[in-house]
Amino acid sequence: MVLKTFNVQEEVHKRFSDFCKGRGISMSKQIEWFMESMTAQDKEVRKEYLKKLEEIKKRKYHKFSSISELRKIVEG
């Protein structure tokens, strides 16, 4: 694993960070999957990534601001 620095517009970074946090997904892993899908020789890999991304976007997510709120959601 390597640490890389990229220049990204602050607003774009914030929106993507919020998107990932709101869905409980790793921002760096999403970037890695995107890079892999864009450079893959197999076009099916790219299709699979885009399909997974669409599935993530369509999911329903619960918002919580504390562990106790999360426990209430999980315990029902």
C-alpha positions as a printed Julia matrix, in Angstrom:
76×3 Matrix{Float64}:
   0.0    0.0     0.0
   1.29   3.45   -0.87
   0.28   6.89    0.3
  -0.4    9.31   -2.55
  -1.47  12.93   -2.61
  -3.93  14.29   -5.16
  -5.12  17.82   -5.79
  -8.91  17.88   -5.68
 -11.29  20.79   -5.4
 -12.25  21.18   -1.76
 -16.0   21.11   -2.42
 -15.74  17.93   -4.5
 -13.69  16.28   -1.76
 -16.2   17.31    0.91
 -19.19  16.01   -1.06
 -17.49  12.68   -1.78
 -16.31  12.38    1.81
 -19.86  13.04    3.07
 -21.22  10.54    0.51
 -18.86   7.83    1.78
 -19.34   8.61    5.46
 -23.11   8.64    5.07
 -22.98   5.14    3.62
 -20.29   3.75    5.88
 -17.89   3.05    3.03
 -14.16   3.66    2.72
 -13.35   6.73    0.63
  -9.88   5.46   -0.26
 -11.24   2.04   -1.25
 -13.77   3.71   -3.56
 -10.95   5.65   -5.22
  -8.9    2.47   -5.57
 -11.85   0.57   -7.13
 -12.49   3.48   -9.49
  -8.85   3.58  -10.61
  -8.81  -0.18  -11.09
 -12.02  -0.15  -13.08
 -10.79   2.63  -15.35
  -7.5    0.88  -16.12
  -8.77  -2.7   -16.33
  -8.27  -4.43  -19.63
 -11.44  -6.43  -19.11
 -14.47  -4.25  -19.81
 -16.56  -6.51  -17.55
 -14.57  -5.25  -14.54
 -15.62  -1.68  -15.29
 -19.25  -2.73  -15.75
 -19.14  -4.63  -12.46
 -17.77  -1.57  -10.62
 -20.43   0.72  -12.08
 -23.14  -1.81  -11.19
 -21.91  -2.02   -7.58
 -21.76   1.77   -7.35
 -25.36   2.05   -8.57
 -26.46  -0.55   -6.01
 -24.76   1.43   -3.23
 -26.49   4.64   -4.36
 -29.92   2.97   -4.25
 -29.59   1.55   -0.72
 -31.39   3.01    2.24
 -29.17   4.16    5.05
 -29.88   5.15    8.62
 -28.36   8.34    9.93
 -27.13   8.43   13.51
 -25.0   10.79   15.52
 -24.01   8.57   18.43
 -23.34   4.95   19.29
 -26.52   4.84   21.39
 -28.59   5.93   18.37
 -26.9    3.24   16.26
 -27.68   0.6    18.91
 -31.35   1.62   18.84
 -31.42   1.18   15.05
 -29.66  -2.18   15.15
 -31.71  -3.55   18.05
 -34.93  -2.33   16.49
